């Protein structure tokens, strides 16, 4: 009788361990798929932001941001939120790059990342995004940086800087 109970208990423990390992492995696979999807989406969103900023020069070649720095691009001597950008020379009532006027809305930034900020100074124009410092998010930004040309993006710590003018 004890042998049967022992064998059944051993089989039950083996099934439980197998199920736990299978669940852990499936969770790792799902997390990996989610990270790949997050990387693809965030990279696309950052490309969209860059193209919207570059679009100001094409759409409004006579635009003037009121500074003496790269006047056709949105002006921002100090860092400002990318969601607050307007194209110099835009004449519509709602001048935001992200009001849907151009068929584009500001992308949803995933949790674990800051909203991108933009700066236009005398020597450079860039926007940057930072992670919350989580190792996986830092690695994700590093992988995204590698998708850009080396003259387009730099990563320092948990911040990815994407250059418009360097």
GIQUI-V630327 format. One record per backbone hydrogen bond with DSSP energy under -1.0 kcal/mol. CO is the residue of the C=O (numbers start at 1). NH is the residue of the N-H. If there is no record, write none. Layout:
# GIQUI-V630327
CO:NH
CO:NH
This chain:
# GIQUI-V630327
1:5
2:6
3:7
4:8
5:9
6:10
7:11
8:12
9:13
10:14
11:15
12:16
13:17
14:18
15:19
16:20
17:21
18:22
19:23
20:24
21:25
22:26
23:27
24:28
25:29
26:30
27:31
28:32
29:33
30:34
31:35
32:36
33:37
34:38
35:39
36:40
37:41
38:42
39:43
40:44
41:45
42:46
43:47
44:48
45:49
46:50
47:51
48:52
49:53
50:54
51:55
53:56
54:58
55:59
56:60
60:63
70:73
71:65
76:120
80:118
81:84
82:85
85:97
87:90
96:99
100:103
104:100
110:113
112:132
116:82
117:128
118:80
119:126
124:121
125:164
125:165
126:119
127:162
128:117
129:160
130:114
134:138
135:139
136:140
137:141
138:142
139:143
140:144
141:145
142:146
144:147
149:152
149:153
152:163
154:161
156:159
158:131
159:156
160:129
161:154
162:127
165:125
